[in-house]
Amino acid sequence: MRDKPMSSAELLGWLWRHYLRNRMWLLGVALIFMFLEGSMVGALSYMMQPMFDEIFVKGNSGALGWVSAIFFLIFTVRGLAGVVQKTLLTRISLQTGAQLRTDLLNRLIRQDTSFHQTHPPGYLLQRVNGDVQAINLVWRAVITGAGKDLVSLVVLLGVAINVDAIWTAVMMIGIPLVLLPIAAAQRYVRKKAASARDLGAVLSTRLDEIFHGIVPIKLNILERYQVNRYTSQQKGFVRSETRAALGTASITGLIDIMAGLGFMGVLLYGGSEIIAGEKSVGQFMSFFTAIGLAFDPMRRLASVSGTWQAAAASMERVKELLDAPILLKSPENPVPAPTGLPDVRMQGVKLAYGDAQVLRGLDFAAEAGRTTAIVGASGAGKSTIFNLLTRLVDPQDGTIKVGDVPVNRMALDDLRNLYSVVSQDALLFDDTLRENIVLGRQDVSDEELQKVLDAAHVSDFLPKLENGLDTQVGPRGSALSGGQRQRVVIARALLRNTPILLLDEATSALDAQSERVVQAALDRLSAGRTTIVIAHRLSTIRNADKIVVMDRGRVVDEGTHDELLARGGLYADLYRLQFEDGLTAVDPEGVAALTPKAKNGVEPPQGWLQRLLSSFLGRGA
């Protein structure tokens, strides 16, 4: 956010260049009808003089017909012009808002993960929906009301000056007195509106977190706590919005005070001229009508001025997001992606988030067509490897290659078309099961779709769904079980048919039965692909061609399951820890490899689980 707020001229210039210039012809037609509607108010006040002087004072019956006809014409033109200009300008307003939302989404969806880590979903929702809606509402008010009011005001003041320029000057005597208070009120409105928009983003974030975390909230009995937090934040939002409304209303109030002062001056000065016979009643009525009608658009313009300040705060935030640089993007002259079945290599890769060093000179290789598993304690940097391979983030140092091509030399779409990803968070969209698998592709035949449904074991539960592939899966796939969601994601990956498969804890959240089905589908999916697996359950990666052991951002060991157990070290410690803590299924071969051997006829100490089992079995005997 800039230290100094953008001026109204800057914001209007930006809006014109990006969103209104290409609708100039439609806007021009609307402005013509706007001018017609606004000028009819001036014509109405002008006709007051002949109506009073010729008909009511002089009793000229001949003037009755043409004066009445002109009044009918004025109201007819005003009505028709109003319909046309409001329809056209509302269309422009809606189109502008729709384009602005699309541009925002297009910009935000291309930002890197660090951007989305610092801008929570609720904040972005408020920008895309709340701020654009605020801009759209005021824009509709400006173009459907302020334009017409400005024309009316100019025409009515012209009529007033035509009747008597001195009376008009007396009427405007209060303007200099309210200019400074109005300017101060506008600054106040903009400040409070900006605060309200920020608080609105906080509220959106809070709701997003509540609805996404509804299950843990219920299980931890946090309903009252969350409602109280939201209520407390609501109070600040209401307070800021109320103060912004106070500022806007103050501007209108100042206009009313100015109008009262002007009317008093005109009555004192002009009334004496009428009494003396220097001015006619018709002239005074024409002037009085023009000025009386002029203060209505003047009040509305003052109100729009306050509303504009509120919209300006939203517009600044929207423009800030649209101008935010996209840090991760395709190179200007991309290199073609590798063909065939590529290997994956990292050399001397370093990555830090702020002061936190995540990878410290990582050297890593996954051979083409083979399965490479990555293990290590939490925080070792395992998931970061996937983010680097797919360029969700770039390293500060080192090289990353797929085949012989550095990932930062490929177009992003070409790079990501090399991967299929299956993670423990099986993300599904609130759409049909079919759409969650094909993801908008129109070239998928029924035979091809059926193959991936069978291979991913989706066909096993498909008959149980009321509408089959056309079943709505619910928000984030909530209508399906965890195992069913994983199988849908595997079917999606099979359909993509990419050469590299990334598996991130794909079965860690499943029960034993679901895990067996999903693991069978994963085995079929990984066949003939370069597969990289992140796993905490070490029993699931016994058959990996290579296991890479990570610790604190470095590779500390690698080899097959049996080789790593035989060598001891971190992998053997992790395996022993999981077995003794009962976190994985019992693996007799692995246990045998880890079981201490007797020396000189003396049995070594047993683990607590082994001692417990021996004791239990001894009692049973």
N, C-alpha and C positions, 0 to 999 in steps of 0.2 A: 504494500500500500504506500502511495506517495505521502511524503510529509505534508505537502500542501494539497488540499482538495482541488480537483480539476474545476475549471470555470464552466458555467453553463454553456458558453460559446464553444468551448472545446468538446464538451459532451455532445452537444447538438451537431457539431461538425463531424464527429466520429459516427454518430447515428446516421447522418445524411450520407456520408461516403460509403458506408458498408451496407446500409439496409433500405435507404429511401431513394437513392439515385436511380436504381434500376426500375423503380415504380413511378418515375417522374411524370409520365404521361397520364397515368391514372390519378395521381395527386393533383396534376394541373386541372383536369376535368372537375375533380371534387372542389378545388379552390374556386373555380368559376361559380359553381352553385352555392358555395359557402358565401361568396361575395354577394350573390343575389339575395340569399336569405338574410344576411346581416344588414344589407342596405335598405331592405323593406321596413325595418324599424325606423330608420331615418325618414323614409317617405311617409310613414304613419304620423310621426311628430310634425312633419312639414305641413300635412294636410289639416292639422288642427286650426291653423290660422284662417284659411278660407271657410272651414266649417263654422267657426264661431263668428267671424266678421261678416261673411256673405249671407249665411243662413240664419244664425241665431240673433245677430245684432241688427243687420239690415233687412232681414226677412225676404231675401231674394229667392223666390221659389224656382226660378230658372236654373239656379246653381245646384238645386237639390239632386237632380238626376245625375249630372256628371261627377259631383263630389261623391255620391253614394257608389257609383260605378268604379271610381278610382279606389275607394276603400275595399270593395270586393276584389278588385284586381290585386291590390297589395297583399291581402291575406291569401289569395289563391297562389300567387307566385311564391310567397314565403313558405306555404305548406309543401308545395311540390319540390321546391329547391331544397328544403330541409330533408325530405325523404331521400332524394338522390345523394346529397352530400354526406349524410350520416351513413348510408349504406356503403358508399365507396370508401369512406374514411375508416369505417369499422373493418372492412375487408383488408385495407392496408395495415391497420393495427394488428389484426389477427395473423396476417401473413408475416409481419415483422417479428412478432413474438414467436411464431413457429420456427422461423429461420434462426432466430437468436438461440432458441433452445437446441436446435439441431447443431448449430455451430459450437455451442458450449459442450454438448455431449461428444461431438467429433473431436474436440480438443482434449477434453478430460480423459477420454477413453484411450488416447494415445500417450498419456503421460506415464512415466516409469513408476515402479513400485514405491520408491522413496517419496514421490509426490503424494501417492495415495496413503502412505503411512502417516504423513503430516497433515493431510486433509481428510478427516473422517467422512464416511458416507453421509451422515446427517448434514454436515457443512455443505457438501456438494449438492445434496438434494435441495437445500435451502437456496443455493445459488441458482440452480437450474429451474426450480419451480417457483419458490417464493420471490426471489429478486426479479426474475423475468416477469412474473405476474404483476409485481409492483410497477415495473417499467411499462408493461402493457396497459395497465389501468390508467396510469397518468398520461401515457401517450394517447390513449383513446379520449381522455378528458381534454388534452391539449388540442388534438386535431379535430375532434368533433364539437368542442365547446369554445376553446380559447380563440381559435381562428375566427369563428363566427362572431364571438363577442368583441374581438379586436376591430373587425370591420364595422360592427354596429356602433362601437364607441367612437370611431373616427367620423362616421357619417352623422351621428347624433351631435357630436361637438361641432361639426360643420354647420348643421342646422341652427344650433344655439348661437354660434358666431354670426351667422347670417341675420338672425333676429337682432342681436345686440352684442357686440364684442366686449363692451364694458361689463355687462351683466355676466358674461362668460368668465371674464377675468376675476370678477368678485367671487363667482362660484368656486373657482379653483384656488382661492386664497389659502386654503388649509393644506394644500399639497406639500409645500416646503416643510411644514411642521411635522409631517408624518413620514418623510422619506427615510430619515435616520432610524426611527423605531422599526419601520418595516424591514430595513436592511438587517438590523440586529435580530429581528424575529426570524428572518430567513436563515441566517447562520445558525441560530438556535435549533430550528427545525431540522436542518441537515445533520447537525451533530447528534441530536436525539434519535433521528431516524436511522443513522448509521449504527448507533448503539442497539436499537431495536432489531435491526437486521442481524447483527452479530448474536444477540441473545436468541433470536429465532433459529439460527444455525445450531446453537447449543441445545435448544429444545428438540430439534429434529434429530440430532445425534443421540440424545437421551432416549427418544422414542425408538429409534433404530436399534439401539442396544437392548432395550427392554423387550421388544417383540422378537428379536433374534435369540435372546436368552431367556425366553419365557419358561422353559422347563427347569433350569437351575434356580430361577427366581422362585418358582412354586416349591421346589424341593427344599430350598433353604428358608422358606417362609419370609420372603423379602418383599411381598406385595406392598405392605404398608410403607416400608423403607423407601422403595422406588417411587411410590406415589408421593410421599412427602418430599423427596428430592425434586421431583418434577414440579410439584406445587410451589416449592421455594423458588425455583428458577422462573416459573411462570410469573411470579410477583414482580421480578425485575423486568421482565418483558412488558408486562402491563404498565408498569411505571414509566418505562421509556416511551411506549406508544402513546400513553396519556399526555406526557409532556410534549411530544411531537404534535399531537392534536391541539394542545393548548397554544403552541406557537402558531400553527396554521390558523386557528380561530382568532388569534390576536391580530393577525394581518387584516382579516375581514373586519374586525371591530374597529381598527384604526381608520379604515376607509369610511365606515359609518360615521365616526366622529368628524372626519373631514367633510362628509356630505352635510351633516347637520350644521356645521359652521358656515358652509357655503350657502345653504338655503337661507339661513338667518340673514346673511349679508345681502342676498338678492332681494329678499322680501323688504328689508329696510330701505335699500337703495331703489329698487325697481318699483316698489309699491307706491312711493311718493310720485314717481313719473306718471304712473297710471292715473292716480288721483288728480294730478295736474293736467291730464289729457294729452300728455306728450307721447304716450304709447297706448295702443289699443288692447282690449281684452284678448283678442285673437292672437296678437303678438306674444302677450304674456303666456297664454295657454300653450302656444306652440313651443316657446322657450321652456316653460315649466315641464311640458311633456317630454321634450328632448332630454333635458337634464335629469328628470326623474327616471326615464328609461335608460339613460347613460350610466347611472349609478348601479343598476343591476348587473350589466356586463362588467363594470369596474370591480364590483365585489367578487364576482365569479373569477375574474382574472387574478385578483389578489389571492383568492383561495387556491387557484391553480398554481400560483407562484409558490405557496407553501407546500402544496402536494408535489410540485416539481422538485423541491429541495429533498423531499423524502425519496423520490425516485432517483435523483442524482446520486444519492448514497448507494443505492442498489446498482445503478449503472456503473459506478466506479468499480465496484467489486466484480461485476460481470466482466468488464473490460480488463481488469487485472488478471482474471483467469484466462481470458482469451489471449492475452499477451504473454502469459507465462511460457517460457521457453520449453520446448520438448528436448530433453537431454539425450534420450536414446532414440535414434532414428537411423534409417538406412543410409549408407554412404552415398556420395554423389555418383560415383562410378562403381556400382557393385560388381563383384565377381560371381560368376555362376556357381550355384550350389553343387557339391559333389554328387556324382551319380553312383549307382550301385549300392553296395553295403559298406558304409564308411566306418572307420574307427573313430574314437574320440580321445583327444589328448589335451592335457594341461601341463604347462611348464612354468615353474616359478611364479605361480599366481598368488598375488597378495590383494586382500580386500579388507577395508576397515569401514565401520560406520561411526563417524566421529572419532572418539578416542578408543573405541572398542575394536581391537584387531580380531577379525574373524578367520581369515586365511593367512598363513605365514609362509609364503613360498611353496605353495602346494604343487607337487608333481603327481600326476594321475593319468592312467591310460586304461581305456576300455577297448579291447580288441573287437574287430568287426565280426559280426555273427555269433558272438559269445555273450555269456551272461556274467556281468561283473557286479558284485554286491559291495555296498559301502556300509560299514558298521562303525560304531563309536558311541561314546556317551553323549548325552544332550549337550548342545553347545559346541560340539566338535567341528561343525561346519558342513555337515552332510547335505542338508537341504540347500545350502548356498551354492553347491555345485550345480544343482538343477537350475537355479536362477541365473547362474553365469552361462551355462550351456545354451539356454533359451534367450539370453540377453534381456532378461528382466532387470538385470543390473550389470554394469561393466566393472572389471577389476581396476585397481590403481596401477598394477604392474603385472607382467607376465603375459603369456600367449595361450589362447584357447583355440584349438583346431578341430574341425570335423572333416575327416579325410585329410586333405592337404590344404584346406581353405580356412583361414582365420575367421572366426564367427563375426568379427566386426567389419569384415570386408564383404559379407553377403547382405543382400536385401533382407529386411526383417521377415517379410512374408516367406521368402525362399528358405530362410533358416528355420523358421518355426514349422514349415511344412515338412521338415525332416523328422519331427518328433510326434509321438503320441504319449500322453501323460495320464497315468492312473494314480490318484492319490487317495489317502484315507478320507479326505473331505470330498466325497463324490458330489460335485456341484451339478444339480439339475435345475432347469428353469421351470417356472410355473406355466407349463405348456403340456402338450400331449406327449405320450411316451415316444411316438414316432418322431416328432420334431426334436426331441432331446437326443435322438440317435443320429438323424440325418443332418440336423443343424442347418436347415435351409437349402440343402443340396437338392437339385431337381433331377439329377442324372442317375439316381439310385433305382435300379430295377427291383421288382418284387423278389426275384430269385437271389440277387445279391444281398438284399436285406434279410431274407430268410436264412441265408448262410451264416451271417454274423449273429443273428438271434440264436441259432442253434449252437454255434461255437462258444458264445458267451453265456449259454445256459439261461438266456432270457425266455426262451421257449418253454422252459420248465414251469414258470409261474404265469406266463401270458394267458393261458386259458382261465385262470382264476380271476382275471380282471374283467369287469363288466363290459367295457368297450374295447378290450384288446389293445391294439396299438394306439387307438384314439382316446385312451383313458387319460384324463388330466392327472398329472403326478403331484400337483399341489405346490405351494411355496417351498422352494429348495428341496423338492422331491419328498415332502412330508407324507404323501399318501403311500409311499413304498417303504419297505424295511431297509435296514442298512445293507444287507446282503443283496437285495434286489437293486438298490441304487448303484452298488459297485458293479453289478453285472451289466447294467445299462451303460455305465461309463466304459466298460470293457468293450461292449458292442460298438460304441462310438469310436473307440480307438481302433478296433478291427476294421471298421468301415473306412477310416482314414488311410489305413494300409501304408504307414510310414516305415522307413528303414530303421529308425531308432525308437526304442521304447524306454520310457522313464517311469519307474514304479516307486512311489513314495509311500511307504507304510500302508500298502494297498489293502492288507487284511488285518491290520492291528486292532481295529475297533469291532471285529466280527466275532460271533460265537463260533464254537468248534465246527458245527454242521455247515454254517454259511461259509466259513473259511475254507473247508474242503472243496465246496463247489466253486467258489471264487478262485481258489488256487489252481484248480483244474483248468478254468478258463484262462487264467494268466499264463499257465504253461503253454497252452495252445497259442496264445497271443504272442508270446516271446519267441516261439520257434522261427528260426530263419531271420532273426533281427538282432541288431546290436542292442543288448538290454542292460540297463543300469538300474540296480535295485537298492533302495534305502530300506533297511530293515532293523527293527529292534528285537523281533523274535528270531533269534539266531537259528532255531531249528528249521525255519522255513527256507534257509539259504544253503543247506548242506550240499546241494548239488550244483551250486554256482561254479562256473569255470574258474573264477578268481574272486577272492574276498579281499577288499582293501580296508585296512583298519586305520581309523583316523583318531587323532587326539590333539585338541587345541589348535586346529587349523592346519595340521600337517599329516602326511601319511607316515605311520610308524611301523607298519608291517603289511605284507600282502602274501597271498598264497591260497591254496585250497583249504577246505575245512580241516581235513586230516593233517595237513602240513602245519597249519597254525596251532592246532591242539598239541601236536607233538613238540612244537617249539616252545610252548608255554607263552608267557607274555600277556599283553593286554587282552587279546581275543580269548585266550584260555580263561583269564580272570572273569571276563564278561560272561562266558559260557557257564563257568562254574557258578557264578553269582545267580544267573537266571535259573539254573537247575535247582540249586539249594533253596532259593526263595520260592520255588514252585511257580515261576512265571511262565514257563514253557512246558510243552508236552515232554514226557520222559523220553530221552534218546539213549537207548542201551549202549550203542556203540560209542557215543560221545561220553557217556558216564564211565564206560570202561577205560577210555583213553585218559580220563581225568582221575580215576581211582588210584590212590597211592598203592604201591606194591610193597609186599612184605620183604623185609631185609633180615637175613640171619634168623628166619623163623619167627620174627617179632612182627605182629600186625601193627601198621601205622595207625595214628588217631583217625577216627571217623568224623565226618561232618554231622551236624546236629540232626539233619533229616535222616541220615543213615542210622544213627544211634536210635532215633525215635522209632523207625520202622523195625529195627532189630528187636527192640524192647517189646514192641507191640506183638510181633510174630512169636517172640519167646513166650509171652503170656498165653497166646492162643494155643501153643503147643502143650 
